[in-house]
Amino acid sequence: MQHKRIVAVVGATGAQGGGLARAILNDPEGGFAVRALTRKPSSPKAQELAQLGAEVVQADLDDPASLRRAFDGAYGAFCVTNFWEHFSPQRETAQAANMAAAAKSVGLHHVIWSTLEDTRRWIPLEDNRMPTLMGKYKVPHFDAKGEADRFFLEAGLPVTLLLTSFYFENFIYFGMGPRRTPNGKLVIAFPMGSEKLPGIAVEDIGKCAYGIFRSGAEFKGKTVGVAAEHLSGAEMAAALSRALGTEVVYEALEPEAYRNLGFPGAQDLGNMFQFNWEFAEDFCKARSIELSRRLNPSLQTFDAWLELNKSRIPIA
Ligand SMILES: NC(=O)c1ccc[n+]([C@@H]2O[C@H](COP(=O)([O-])OP(=O)(O)OC[C@H]3O[C@@H](n4cnc5c(N)ncnc54)[C@H](OP(=O)(O)O)[C@@H]3O)[C@@H](O)[C@H]2O)c1
């Protein structure tokens, strides 16, 4: 049997890592094998991956020794953190540092770090166009990831920094689907003016990551941004209207109004949208649709994704 290169996939039971794990497992001739990292190897999602042919191993991002064991003998690793589980940027940065150190200690040949911009490079803390959050962040779930890039870079790892985009799935799971206003209209409301936001189906992030591992040397030491489309709020609303067969309108909120919506993370997301809005050109330029399609020829447009997923969008 051909010797396969093992990719240790952090978050394999989740959305981004799951997309990568399935992309590898669906391509048995591709020369790669999946080692799925999880805190709970007996969970249904982990067992499902085992059934599909993944090696499932126990590891915890807060436990450096478990990461060294899980990365040992692998060719590469996909590294992702889940800010929304704990809302702690410091913990997210520490988890990334643990992954970088483990990757270095076992000598991995290719690491992908799923990151986002450190927005403080554009909006320093003293710039009060948006509030500073948690003492030293503007967009905590972005800044913590961007800050952690240096652990991978300073270790001299063969790393690809993967800039991800707004998941289309946010319309299903993240409470961002259309809401009915008192006058009966369906509305999506984001603070992004008439600027465009890069978006992608989360499964396609994993497929792009697979394309990066397959291309190997071309993307080591590079930053790669992925997106399926760059869409304005009005364009998203128009696509939702076509898919749902009923009019959805886009309402451009003020960032401050979004920050004050009161749900957990509203301030962080309000700042994020404001950053995306004010620096839309940089944000979109960093995420090439063309390159994403080259990495993943089955990349879904928002319309195509909606056709498959419209029945899963809750209308509040
Ligand atoms: N929503 C968006 O539009 C968007 C866009 C770009 C980036 N992001 C970022 O995406 C990240 C989340 O990725 P996702 O959507 O793929 O997550 P997800 O579907 O919620 O899954 C989280 C995964 O992380 C694993 N995990 C979490 N904590 C762990 C720990 N301590 N040790 C080991 N594994 C751990 C979980 O594994 P087990 O539970 O099996 O251990 C699970 O597989 C967030 O940081 C977010 O900021 C989101």
The ligand as an SDF file (V2000), in Angstrom:
LIG
                    3D

 48 52  0  0  0  0  0  0  0  0999 V2000
  -18.5070   32.0520   11.8990 N   0  0  0  0  0  0  0  0  0  0  0  0
  -17.7310   32.6390   11.0120 C   0  0  0  0  0  0  0  0  0  0  0  0
  -18.1880   33.2970   10.0710 O   0  0  0  0  0  0  0  0  0  0  0  0
  -16.2390   32.4850   11.1000 C   0  0  0  0  0  0  0  0  0  0  0  0
  -15.4830   32.9800   10.0400 C   0  0  0  0  0  0  0  0  0  0  0  0
  -14.0960   32.8580   10.0980 C   0  0  0  0  0  0  0  0  0  0  0  0
  -13.4960   32.2910   11.2010 C   0  0  0  0  0  0  0  0  0  0  0  0
  -14.2740   31.8180   12.2360 N   0  0  0  0  0  0  0  0  0  0  0  0
  -13.5750   31.2170   13.3800 C   0  0  0  0  0  0  0  0  0  0  0  0
  -13.7620   29.8190   13.3360 O   0  0  0  0  0  0  0  0  0  0  0  0
  -13.4040   29.3090   14.6270 C   0  0  0  0  0  0  0  0  0  0  0  0
  -14.2330   28.0920   14.9220 C   0  0  0  0  0  0  0  0  0  0  0  0
  -13.9980   27.1040   13.9430 O   0  0  0  0  0  0  0  0  0  0  0  0
  -15.1640   26.0960   13.5310 P   0  0  0  0  0  0  0  0  0  0  0  0
  -16.3240   26.8880   13.0550 O   0  0  0  0  0  0  0  0  0  0  0  0
  -14.5750   25.0740   12.6670 O   0  0  0  0  0  0  0  0  0  0  0  0
  -15.5490   25.5140   14.9790 O   0  0  0  0  0  0  0  0  0  0  0  0
  -16.6940   24.5080   15.4470 P   0  0  0  0  0  0  0  0  0  0  0  0
  -17.4250   23.9200   14.2870 O   0  0  0  0  0  0  0  0  0  0  0  0
  -17.4620   25.1810   16.5290 O   0  0  0  0  0  0  0  0  0  0  0  0
  -15.8360   23.3380   16.1100 O   0  0  0  0  0  0  0  0  0  0  0  0
  -14.8590   23.6050   17.0630 C   0  0  0  0  0  0  0  0  0  0  0  0
  -13.8100   22.5200   16.9600 C   0  0  0  0  0  0  0  0  0  0  0  0
  -12.6960   22.8560   17.7490 O   0  0  0  0  0  0  0  0  0  0  0  0
  -12.3550   21.7680   18.5640 C   0  0  0  0  0  0  0  0  0  0  0  0
  -11.8410   22.2930   19.8280 N   0  0  0  0  0  0  0  0  0  0  0  0
  -12.2980   23.3680   20.5150 C   0  0  0  0  0  0  0  0  0  0  0  0
  -11.5940   23.5290   21.6380 N   0  0  0  0  0  0  0  0  0  0  0  0
  -10.6840   22.5250   21.6860 C   0  0  0  0  0  0  0  0  0  0  0  0
   -9.6870   22.1540   22.6110 C   0  0  0  0  0  0  0  0  0  0  0  0
   -9.4910   22.8330   23.7640 N   0  0  0  0  0  0  0  0  0  0  0  0
   -8.9370   21.0870   22.3380 N   0  0  0  0  0  0  0  0  0  0  0  0
   -9.1360   20.3610   21.1980 C   0  0  0  0  0  0  0  0  0  0  0  0
  -10.0580   20.6680   20.2730 N   0  0  0  0  0  0  0  0  0  0  0  0
  -10.8400   21.7400   20.5140 C   0  0  0  0  0  0  0  0  0  0  0  0
  -13.6360   20.9720   18.7580 C   0  0  0  0  0  0  0  0  0  0  0  0
  -13.2920   19.6070   18.9790 O   0  0  0  0  0  0  0  0  0  0  0  0
  -13.9130   18.6560   20.1400 P   0  0  0  0  0  0  0  0  0  0  0  0
  -15.0920   19.3790   20.7240 O   0  0  0  0  0  0  0  0  0  0  0  0
  -14.2680   17.3880   19.4060 O   0  0  0  0  0  0  0  0  0  0  0  0
  -12.7990   18.4760   21.1040 O   0  0  0  0  0  0  0  0  0  0  0  0
  -14.3230   21.1650   17.4230 C   0  0  0  0  0  0  0  0  0  0  0  0
  -13.8960   20.2060   16.4830 O   0  0  0  0  0  0  0  0  0  0  0  0
  -13.6520   30.4400   15.6160 C   0  0  0  0  0  0  0  0  0  0  0  0
  -12.4650   30.7560   16.3020 O   0  0  0  0  0  0  0  0  0  0  0  0
  -14.1170   31.6090   14.7380 C   0  0  0  0  0  0  0  0  0  0  0  0
  -13.6070   32.8430   15.1650 O   0  0  0  0  0  0  0  0  0  0  0  0
  -15.6270   31.8750   12.1860 C   0  0  0  0  0  0  0  0  0  0  0  0
  1  2  1  0
  2  3  2  0
  2  4  1  0
  4  5  1  0
  4 48  2  0
  5  6  2  0
  6  7  1  0
  7  8  2  0
  8  9  1  0
  8 48  1  0
  9 10  1  0
  9 46  1  0
 10 11  1  0
 11 12  1  0
 11 44  1  0
 12 13  1  0
 13 14  1  0
 14 15  2  0
 14 16  1  0
 14 17  1  0
 17 18  1  0
 18 19  2  0
 18 20  1  0
 18 21  1  0
 21 22  1  0
 22 23  1  0
 23 24  1  0
 23 42  1  0
 24 25  1  0
 25 26  1  0
 25 36  1  0
 26 27  1  0
 26 35  1  0
 27 28  2  0
 28 29  1  0
 29 30  1  0
 29 35  2  0
 30 31  1  0
 30 32  2  0
 32 33  1  0
 33 34  2  0
 34 35  1  0
 36 37  1  0
 36 42  1  0
 37 38  1  0
 38 39  2  0
 38 40  1  0
 38 41  1  0
 42 43  1  0
 44 45  1  0
 44 46  1  0
 46 47  1  0
M  CHG  2   8   1  16  -1
M  END
$$$$
